[in-house]
């Protein structure tokens, strides 16, 4: 029997169809993958199922019966819960209060002891062991926050769990633990809908996969009967390569080139990710990768490199940018010297979610002579530039007036990368460039990064995807516990060896 069925569902935003005549089924007690390009309508469809968006056409069936789901509270009554790509938790409140919010036991007084007792039973039943009930959510790791979101759905008696890009910000260990927990939920009869861009994950952990393209379903496959190549072609409409296939220009004297970034004995004090005695050089025409399990100092290093002035009291060591001491500079001053940035977190560091594409494209570039004259913005020229990038990177929806907060995560990322490249920087700091991005867009982004390298740009690439680093980089630094534990040349790249060092072992 189908837990969920979409029949001819359409959802419009103005004249733009996010979903058009969408039809597919999700069987009860299965893990069902939902994949597609950025902007294919996956999240829109699930938000319609969760009651956030009303349908324009078609119907949704729950357990075989038509269900007119008016809002999220109504969806919960149908046993449907959703963990959004960006968690909906109150950071200052405790885990317990976040979970029971809206479902508090008691009338005048909240019976927290009763709720806690029930939650402990739920966590034991489903193998989601948890102890930090009285801790504020802001003190938890990303993986722990996600577990709180799942426990919240189980406390609300959800039988259908929708997870939107659940592994986008998790470490490899947290990903493994998440899917172990999801399999336990499936074994207990829960139905799970998993929105993802990561084909390896859906192939390993789902029972069936529905592929969407431009708002429509192009087919549902039994997971055991398909493969990466077939799914990628269904998503994009053409064959897709999973490794970079373009030209990689060789620089015969690369090692003799003067470094554009030089770090010597850099230490940065931090309560979460201290950096300890780090030294390296970055030269023109190379991609230098930074590998490591998230939380081992890479994030703090990136924050320092882009705004060293902020760390004047907590940092020691040398930072030279383009041959000059940069340890006293702020972000705008380093940008002016030729730095481009793709930040680690596009939402908190890269975008104004309630501003349109043009305004976001101008962030950090308002004083660029191409887009201002005598202190006045040349908005028409900026819009023309944005339209060119929309076409180049296939950003959807293809309208400059769309708020960035209404774009899918992958399309937000493409906008951030397009902006970073627009200023023609000589040095690029790039963090997690393909996080939450579909396979077709990954090809485009990887090609853009390597082409910048081929033009002689120096690129420092931070990524939690080891395959991505091995595919793109000329050298790689492996971080563990705030230190560079090893350096690899491209000819030395080895998944087993690098993974061992990432875990704290010897090379």
ABEGO torsion letter per residue (X at the ends): XBABBBBGBBBBBEABBABBGBBBBBBBGBBBBBBEBBGAGAAAAAAAAAGABBBABEBBBBGGBBBBBABAAAAAAAGBBBBBABBBBBAABBAAAAAABGABBEAABBBAAAAAAAAAAAAAAAGBBBAAAABBAAABBAAAAAAAAAAAAAAAGBABBBBBGAAAABBAAAAAAAAAAAAAAAAAGBBBBBBBABAAAAAAABABBBBBBGGBBAEBBBAAABBAAAAAAAAAGBBBBABBABBBBBBAAAAABBBABBBBGBBBBBAABBBBGBBBBBBBGBBBBBBEBBGAGAAAAAAAAABAAAAAAABBEBBBBGGBBAAABBAAAAAAAGBBBBBABAAAAABBAABBAAAAAABGAAABAAABBGGBBBAAAAAAAAAAAAAAAGBOBABAABBAAABBAAAAAAAAAAAAAAAGBABBBBBGAABGBBAAAAAAAAAAAAAAAAAGBBBBBBBABAAAAAAABABBBBBBGGBBABBBBAAABBAAAAAAAAAGBBX
